[in-house]
């Protein structure tokens, strides 16, 4: 998976990149392979989770513009220029957060382009994916709610919010937490770029610990509620307006057009937050 990801970056990028990889553990041969091939990296002897890994790798980056990409992704031609051009110049003056668009077999995000080109490198239909891409069958319009990788942001704003929150060890809701920190900072441009495309095999790491997944997701969701006073779903739906047509500046939440049921969920999250803070539950 990692070899495929790196190969796609080298073949399909239009801009020069400093690639910094973080190796969690790496005892399966990954660390030896990375060292033998002279790939710039950070390393921890144990799996410290995605948030700590990202923060360590970011410290080695020298450019002003940071892009976070998962190793179970395959980038398509021109992915980087499409992600870079909309926000890098404005992004040094005002906080701008950008995401590419994931092509996936399952609807994991409201911005997903649904298509099946394989579930792993062995079943990967690379020729079919590239053919569909060049035929223009996979692009979509830009969308609101930049949250999911591949993500791009100016280092100034990454440093201002302290990178990713390392208490979210397993990484669940860490991307939404990062967007919330940017929202609190004043960022109102969360732009998903429809022409910056990656094929995402999808949750290949977390499936290895599926027995713990549900428990950790619930704990992360509770932590988000305690930390911010709302549910992650409320933030993505009413603040980020995830998946909706892109607006240059995301407006403040408008509850007038929400159904009572959805509004009730938002109010319930605030109520639960109060109880959690007082130790009632």
C-alpha positions in Angstrom: 0.0 0.0 0.0 2.8 2.4 1.0 4.8 1.7 -2.2 1.8 2.3 -4.4 1.0 5.6 -2.7 4.6 6.9 -3.0 4.8 5.7 -6.6 1.6 7.6 -7.5 2.9 10.8 -5.9 6.1 10.6 -7.9 4.4 9.8 -11.2 1.3 12.0 -10.9 2.5 15.2 -9.2 3.1 18.4 -11.1 4.9 20.3 -8.3 8.0 19.5 -6.4 7.4 17.9 -3.0 9.4 17.1 0.2 7.9 13.8 1.2 8.1 13.0 4.9 6.8 9.7 6.1 6.1 8.7 9.6 6.8 5.0 10.5 4.7 3.7 13.4 6.6 0.6 14.7 7.8 -0.6 11.2 8.9 -4.0 12.5 7.1 -5.6 9.5 10.0 -4.5 7.3 8.7 -1.0 6.5 11.4 0.8 8.5 14.2 -1.2 6.8 12.7 -0.5 3.4 12.3 3.2 4.1 15.9 3.5 5.3 17.3 1.5 2.4 15.5 3.7 -0.1 16.6 7.0 1.6 13.1 8.2 2.2 12.9 11.1 4.7 11.0 10.0 7.7 10.3 10.1 11.4 9.9 6.9 13.4 8.6 5.8 16.8 9.3 2.3 18.2 5.6 1.8 19.0 2.4 2.9 17.3 1.7 6.4 18.6 -1.3 7.0 16.5 -2.0 9.3 13.5 -2.1 12.6 15.5 1.3 12.3 17.1 2.7 10.9 13.8 1.5 13.9 11.8 2.9 16.4 14.3 6.3 14.7 14.3 6.5 14.6 10.5 5.3 18.2 10.2 8.3 19.3 12.2 10.7 18.0 9.5 8.9 19.8 6.7 10.6 22.9 5.4 8.0 24.4 3.0 5.3 26.9 4.0 2.5 24.7 2.7 1.7 21.4 4.4 -0.3 18.5 2.9 -1.4 15.5 4.8 -2.0 12.3 2.9 -2.8 8.8 4.1 -0.7 5.9 2.8 -3.8 4.0 1.7 -4.4 6.6 -1.0 -3.4 6.7 -4.7 -3.2 10.2 -6.1 -4.4 11.0 -9.6 -2.6 13.2 -12.2 -2.5 16.9 -11.2 -3.9 16.3 -7.8 -1.4 18.6 -6.2 -1.7 21.7 -8.5 -5.5 21.5 -8.2 -5.1 21.6 -4.4 -2.4 24.2 -4.3 -3.6 26.9 -6.6 -7.0 27.8 -4.9 -5.7 28.7 -1.5 -1.9 28.9 -1.1 -1.6 32.6 -1.8 -4.7 33.7 0.2 -3.9 31.1 2.8 -0.9 33.0 4.1 -3.0 36.0 4.8 -6.2 34.4 6.1 -6.8 30.9 7.3 -7.9 28.7 4.3 -8.3 24.9 4.7 -8.3 22.7 1.5 -9.2 19.1 0.9 -8.9 16.9 -2.2 -11.8 14.7 -3.1 -11.7 10.9 -2.3 -12.9 8.3 -4.7 -14.1 5.3 -2.6 -16.1 2.1 -2.9 -18.3 3.3 0.1 -19.9 6.6 1.0 -17.5 7.4 3.9 -18.0 11.2 3.5 -20.7 13.4 1.9 -18.1 14.6 -0.6 -17.2 11.1 -1.8 -17.1 10.1 -5.5 -18.5 6.6 -5.5 -16.5 4.2 -7.7 -15.0 0.7 -7.2 -11.5 0.1 -8.6 -10.4 -2.5 -6.0 -10.1 -2.9 -2.3 -6.3 -3.4 -2.1 -3.2 -3.3 -4.3 -3.7 -6.8 -5.6 -7.3 -6.1 -6.8 -6.5 -2.5 -7.8 -7.7 -1.7 -11.3 -5.2 1.1 -12.0 -5.8 1.1 -15.8 -9.6 1.4 -15.3 -9.2 4.2 -12.7 -6.9 6.3 -15.0 -9.2 5.7 -18.0 -12.2 7.0 -16.0 -10.2 9.9 -14.8 -9.0 11.0 -18.2 -12.5 10.6 -19.6 -13.7 13.1 -17.0 -16.0 10.7 -15.3 -14.7 11.2 -11.7 -14.4 14.9 -11.1 -17.1 16.9 -9.3 -17.7 20.5 -8.4 -16.0 22.1 -5.4 -17.7 21.5 -2.1 -17.9 22.9 1.4 -16.4 21.3 4.5 -12.8 20.6 4.0 -11.9 18.0 6.7 -10.8 14.8 5.2 -7.4 14.1 3.7 -5.7 14.9 1.4 -5.6 18.2 3.2 -3.6 21.4 2.6 -2.9 24.3 4.9 -0.4 27.1 5.3 2.1 26.3 8.1 1.1 29.6 9.8 -2.3 28.2 10.7 -1.1 24.7 11.4 1.2 26.2 14.1 -1.5 28.6 15.3 -3.8 25.7 16.3 -1.0 23.4 17.4 -1.4 20.7 14.7 -3.5 17.7 15.4 -4.7 16.9 19.0 -2.6 14.1 20.3 -5.1 13.0 23.0 -7.1 11.5 20.1 -4.6 8.5 19.9 -6.5 6.3 17.4 -7.3 9.3 15.2 -11.1 9.0 15.3 -12.6 12.5 14.8 -9.1 14.0 14.8 -9.7 15.5 11.3 -13.0 17.1 12.5 -11.3 18.3 15.7 -8.7 20.0 13.6 -11.3 21.8 11.5 -13.1 22.9 14.7 -9.8 24.4 16.0 -9.5 26.3 12.7 -13.1 27.4 13.0 -12.4 28.8 16.5 -9.4 30.6 15.0 -11.7 32.3 12.6 -11.3 30.2 9.5 -14.4 30.3 7.3 -13.1 28.9 4.1 -13.2 25.1 4.1 -12.9 24.2 0.5 -13.1 20.8 -1.0 -11.5 20.7 -4.5 -13.4 18.5 -6.9 -10.6 18.3 -9.4 -7.9 17.1 -6.8 -8.6 13.4 -6.8 -7.3 10.4 -4.8 -8.4 6.8 -4.8 -8.9 5.8 -1.2 -8.8 2.1 -0.4 -10.4 2.9 3.0 -9.6 2.3 6.6 -7.1 -0.4 6.0 -5.3 0.3 9.3 -8.3 0.6 11.6 -9.8 -2.7 10.4 -6.8 -4.4 12.0 -8.2 -3.4 15.4 -11.9 -3.7 14.6 -12.6 -5.3 17.9 -11.6 -2.0 19.6 -12.9 0.3 16.8 -16.5 0.8 18.1 -15.3 1.4 21.7 -12.7 3.9 20.5 -15.1 5.7 18.2 -17.6 6.2 21.1 -14.8 7.4 23.4 -13.6 9.9 20.7 -17.2 11.1 20.1 -17.7 11.7 23.8 -14.4 13.5 24.0 -15.4 15.8 21.1 -18.7 16.6 22.9 -16.9 17.3 26.2 -14.3 19.5 24.5 -16.4 21.5 22.1 -20.0 21.3 23.5 -21.5 19.9 20.3 -21.5 16.5 18.5 -19.2 16.0 15.5 -22.2 15.4 13.3 -23.7 18.8 14.3 -20.4 20.5 13.5 -20.0 18.9 10.0 -23.7 19.4 9.1 -24.5 22.9 10.4 -21.2 24.6 10.6 -19.0 23.2 7.8 -22.0 22.3 5.6 -20.0 19.3 4.5 -20.6 18.2 0.9 -22.7 21.2 -0.1 -21.8 23.4 -3.0 -18.7 25.5 -2.2 -19.1 29.0 -0.8 -16.2 31.4 -0.6 -17.0 32.1 3.0 -18.9 29.5 5.1 -21.7 31.4 6.8 -22.5 31.1 10.5 -24.9 28.2 11.4 -28.5 29.0 10.5 -30.9 27.0 12.6 -34.1 28.4 11.1 -34.1 25.9 8.2 -33.3 22.9 10.4 -36.0 20.4 11.1 -37.0 20.1 14.7 -35.4 16.6 14.9 -32.0 17.8 13.8 -32.3 20.9 16.0 -33.2 18.7 18.9 -29.9 16.7 18.4 -27.9 19.9 18.4 -29.6 21.1 21.6 -29.2 17.6 23.1 -25.5 17.7 22.6 -25.2 20.9 24.5 -27.3 19.5 27.3 -25.2 16.4 27.5 -22.0 18.5 27.5 -23.3 20.3 30.6 -24.0 17.0 32.3 -20.6 15.6 31.4 -18.8 18.6 32.7 -20.6 18.3 36.1 -20.0 14.5 36.3 -23.7 13.6 36.1 -23.0 11.0 33.4 
